[in-house]
Amino acid sequence: MAIVEVAIIPMGTGNTSVSKYVADCHKILEEQKSVKSLLTPMGSILEGDLDLIFQEIRKMHEVPFASGAMRVSTTIRIDDRRDKDASIEQKIKSVEEKM
């Protein structure tokens, strides 16, 4: 199972606020049940099958364009661990145990 951090940044909107675009992107994630998601102040964390995550990111990337953005920058970081199961909660717990 992959854990992916994604940040979708609309540009050319005429406004510095991006919260409406973020909310609209998260509506995409709420419509499906195959990818787990966590909203953070600087992006979103997705957990699930990597192919399904890419499908959802592609849909999310189009959202700002549909709302009038002239340019969209999407940053993706992937943690695809294959030696053992990983989850958002497990990664956080592992760090907290060491603090």
C-alpha positions as CSV (number, residue, x, y, z in Angstrom):
1,M,0.0,0.0,0.0
2,A,1.4,3.4,-1.0
3,I,1.3,6.6,1.0
4,V,1.3,9.7,-1.1
5,E,1.6,13.4,-0.3
6,V,0.0,15.7,-2.9
7,A,-0.2,19.5,-3.1
8,I,-2.3,21.0,-5.9
9,I,-1.6,24.7,-6.3
10,P,-3.7,26.8,-8.7
11,M,-2.1,29.9,-10.3
12,G,-3.4,32.7,-12.4
13,T,-6.6,32.9,-10.3
14,G,-6.4,36.6,-9.4
15,N,-6.6,35.7,-5.7
16,T,-4.1,34.6,-3.2
17,S,-6.6,32.3,-1.4
18,V,-6.7,28.7,-2.4
19,S,-9.1,27.2,0.1
20,K,-12.0,26.9,-2.3
21,Y,-9.8,25.0,-4.8
22,V,-8.6,22.7,-2.0
23,A,-12.2,22.1,-0.8
24,D,-13.2,21.3,-4.4
25,C,-10.3,18.8,-4.8
26,H,-11.3,17.1,-1.5
27,K,-14.8,16.6,-2.9
28,I,-13.2,14.3,-5.4
29,L,-11.8,12.2,-2.6
30,E,-15.1,12.1,-0.7
31,E,-16.8,10.7,-3.8
32,Q,-14.7,7.6,-3.8
33,K,-14.0,5.0,-1.1
34,S,-10.9,3.2,-2.4
35,V,-8.3,5.8,-1.3
36,K,-8.0,7.0,2.2
37,S,-7.2,10.7,2.6
38,L,-6.1,13.1,5.3
39,L,-6.2,16.9,4.8
40,T,-3.2,18.7,6.2
41,P,-2.4,22.5,6.2
42,M,0.1,22.1,3.3
43,G,-1.4,19.3,1.2
44,S,-3.1,16.0,1.5
45,I,-2.0,12.5,2.4
46,L,-3.5,9.6,0.4
47,E,-3.2,5.9,1.3
48,G,-4.1,3.0,-1.0
49,D,-3.3,1.3,-4.2
50,L,-0.8,3.5,-6.2
51,D,-2.7,3.1,-9.5
52,L,-6.0,4.3,-7.8
53,I,-4.2,7.2,-6.1
54,F,-2.8,8.3,-9.4
55,Q,-6.3,8.2,-10.9
56,E,-7.6,10.4,-8.1
57,I,-4.7,12.9,-8.3
58,R,-5.4,13.2,-12.0
59,K,-9.0,14.2,-11.3
60,M,-7.9,16.6,-8.6
61,H,-5.4,18.2,-10.8
62,E,-8.2,19.2,-13.3
63,V,-10.4,20.8,-10.6
64,P,-8.7,24.2,-10.5
65,F,-8.8,24.4,-14.3
66,A,-12.5,23.7,-14.3
67,S,-12.8,26.6,-11.8
68,G,-10.9,29.1,-14.0
69,A,-7.3,28.7,-12.9
70,M,-4.9,29.4,-15.8
71,R,-2.1,27.2,-14.4
72,V,-1.9,24.4,-11.9
73,S,1.3,23.0,-10.2
74,T,0.9,19.6,-8.6
75,T,3.6,18.1,-6.4
76,I,3.6,14.4,-5.5
77,R,5.8,12.5,-3.0
78,I,5.4,8.8,-2.9
79,D,6.3,6.3,-0.1
80,D,5.7,2.9,-1.6
81,R,7.1,0.4,0.9
82,R,7.1,-3.2,-0.1
83,D,8.8,-5.0,2.7
84,K,5.9,-4.6,5.2
85,D,2.5,-3.0,5.4
86,A,2.4,0.7,6.0
87,S,-0.3,3.1,6.9
88,I,-0.7,6.8,7.8
89,E,-1.4,5.8,11.4
90,Q,1.6,3.4,11.6
91,K,4.0,6.0,10.3
92,I,2.9,8.6,12.9
93,K,2.9,6.0,15.7
94,S,6.5,5.0,14.8
95,V,7.7,8.5,15.2
96,E,5.7,9.2,18.3
97,E,7.2,6.1,20.0
98,K,10.6,7.5,19.5
99,M,9.9,10.9,20.9
